[in-house]
Structure formats: structure tokens, C-alpha cells
Amino acid sequence: MTSPAPTTTAAGRDPVAPGRVAVVTGAASGLGRAMADRFAAEGMRVVLSDVDAGGVRDAASELSERGADVHAVVTDVSRGEEVDRLADEAFERFGAVHVLCNNAGVVKSARAWALTVEDWQWVLGVDLWSVIHGVRAFVPRMIAQDDGGHVVNTASMTGLLPMPRLAAYSAAKSAVVALSESLFHDLHAEGIDIGVSVFCPGFVATRITDSARNRPTALAATAPASGRRTVEGVQATLTADDAAGQVVDAVRTGRFWVLTHDEYREVVLDRARGVGTDALPVVPPVW
Ligand SMILES: NC(=O)c1ccc[n+]([C@@H]2O[C@H](COP(=O)([O-])OP(=O)(O)OC[C@H]3O[C@@H](n4cnc5c(N)ncnc54)[C@H](O)[C@@H]3O)[C@@H](O)[C@H]2O)c1
């Protein structure tokens, strides 16, 4: 038996209303920066967080100059104690958190068998443990404030279509999809007015291909890239701002799946239809 899923927050509250509070990780660049811009443009108060101290302060200053009420926190989201501190600062500064975007991420491209232990630790730390820490550190307090809310976890198309040369990334992003679905079920089962979306972008031109810029030296040992990860034949048909607009819309409407690129939808369905049959894994269209 399946129970019907809600399509909007139970009480119909809009988590994106002016004065409400959004927290965005990975907010110094790309999709996170675009989400922070969008939330600020809606009149929300925004906590921008990133491991890139200069970048996140610059982003916060720019938003502040435009009149937004923002706060920058330097956080390495792979570290639980730093995410706890981010939550402490967000609640201390603004008294509430309504929208949490667990968005920071990195990618390492190499053949599955060549990835080093440090590659796995880095990618799983930033792409998966960050979301685990975010849910653990924020959601109990969001429940306790009893004022509605929404959690957006950034996965990837790779979370639905595991791709070659991206075993660690695909593993992390698939786990983010699974975690998001379980979180949704748990909140729904308890009748809690907090929505969940899993953000699965296709290719968007950001600085993701230059992820190594923030790699900690303690996890420096890495596999040689087995050929350049390519996006041949794939145009960045969507800007980060467009994709962030889809996120805002999903938060407003309580949509769970945020698949930015329509062209992947049929491939995802093909893969789903193959599960449990003799079909071999579907070859994804990119990378
Ligand atoms: N751009 C794409 O095509 C694409 C596609 C699918 C999914 N994604 C996902 O979108 C998210 C945002 O990536 P993006 O494309 O904007 O890339 P980006 O590199 O432009 O931005 C990622 C941000 O995360 C920050 N970051 C890296 N390590 C961190 C850490 N340990 N703690 C805190 N912050 C850290 C970086 O400093 C950067 O500001 C990631 O989760 C990525 O996996 C991107």
C-alpha cells in the first residue's frame, strides 16, 4: 500500500516569503550563489556558507550592497562540528531557518578502480557527509520552531544515472537521492510541515570542473584523470540562475524532484524500467 504524497507543505505556508531565512552551502560560486541571489531577491534573509572564505564574504557583501540582510559563515561542510556551528550561527543571527540548501559539492573524475582512498574521502565527505550533517544539525531545530520549512539537497543527474569516470561522485549523489527520499517519508509520516526537494541538475556551466581548488592538502593523494571528463555534445543550455529559479519554484510548490533538463527524463525512466530485468545499465548521454 502506498499513501498519497503531499504536493505542497501541509499548512500551505510559503517558505520563500520575505523575512524568512534561507541557508545555502557552497554559496560562493555557481548554483549555490545563484540560489542565494534568488532567495535574497525574494526578500528572504540569507546565510551564505562556503569553505572559500574570500568568495563567500564577497558574495555576501554584494548581496548586502543590494539591500539584502545576509550573513556569511566559513564552513567546511564535510566536518560535522563545522556544520553544527553553521546551524548555531544561523539560528543565533536570524532566530529561525526556513529553507536549508545542502548544496556544496566537488567532483573527481577517474576510472572507478583508480580512485584513491583520499579521492573517496574527499568526494563522499563534501558531497554526502555534508548532507548528512546538514540534516542532523538543522532539521531537529527546524521541526522545533514549528513554522514550516523546506530542505533542498543538491544531488545531480549522476544520482539517477551513474556515469563513467564518476564512481565516487555517482555513489555520493545516489546516496543523496536516497537520503532525501527517506527524509521526505519520515517527515510526512510524522505529519511535519517541512518539505523536501532533491535537486538533480544536468550540466550547468559553473566552476565544478575546477573543484580541486578547494581540496584539502591532507586529502591530496589522487588518481590521475583517465582522460579529460568531457561534456562533448552537451551545451550548457541552462544558466545557474535559471536552475536556481527551478529550485525556488520547487520549494514554493513542494515539488520533490527537480530535474533541470528535460532531455534526461526519458533516460532516467529507461534506467528505472531496466532495474530488475536482464537489461545492462543504460549508457548516460554525457560525460
Ligand atoms: N554544475 C553542474 O553541471 C552540476 C551538475 C549536477 C550537480 N551539481 C552540483 O551542484 C552543486 C554546486 O556545484 P556548482 O556546479 O555550483 O560548482 P561550483 O564549484 O561553482 O560551486 C561549488 C561550491 O562549493 C564549495 N565547496 C567545495 N568544497 C566545500 C566544502 N568542503 N565545504 C563547503 N563548501 C565547499 C566551493 O567553494 C564552491 O563555492 C554541487 O553539489 C554539484 O555537485 C552541479
The ligand as a Gaussian input file, in Angstrom:
#p B3LYP/6-31G(d) Opt

LIG

0 1
 N       27.360000      22.412000     -12.491000
 C       26.829000      21.254000     -12.832000
 O       26.791000      20.868000     -14.017000
 C       26.272000      20.362000     -11.757000
 C       25.522000      19.257000     -12.182000
 C       24.980000      18.429000     -11.207000
 C       25.177000      18.701000      -9.861000
 N       25.916000      19.779000      -9.483000
 C       26.085000      20.013000      -8.061000
 O       25.758000      21.346000      -7.764000
 C       26.407000      21.734000      -6.540000
 C       27.035000      23.098000      -6.726000
 O       28.120000      22.974000      -7.643000
 P       28.427000      24.078000      -8.755000
 O       28.196000      23.457000     -10.071000
 O       27.771000      25.351000      -8.420000
 O       30.032000      24.181000      -8.599000
 P       30.964000      25.363000      -8.066000
 O       32.333000      24.751000      -7.979000
 O       30.786000      26.557000      -8.912000
 O       30.394000      25.649000      -6.602000
 C       30.585000      24.710000      -5.551000
 C       30.835000      25.477000      -4.252000
 O       31.056000      24.510000      -3.197000
 C       32.130000      24.995000      -2.391000
 N       32.781000      23.913000      -1.643000
 C       33.666000      22.982000      -2.095000
 N       34.083000      22.218000      -1.076000
 C       33.444000      22.656000       0.041000
 C       33.474000      22.265000       1.402000
 N       34.254000      21.255000       1.847000
 N       32.695000      22.939000       2.290000
 C       31.920000      23.976000       1.861000
 N       31.873000      24.397000       0.585000
 C       32.628000      23.740000      -0.312000
 C       33.070000      25.650000      -3.382000
 O       33.976000      26.541000      -2.745000
 C       32.098000      26.343000      -4.324000
 O       31.819000      27.661000      -3.905000
 C       27.363000      20.606000      -6.209000
 O       26.799000      19.769000      -5.217000
 C       27.482000      19.859000      -7.523000
 O       27.843000      18.505000      -7.332000
 C       26.467000      20.611000     -10.406000

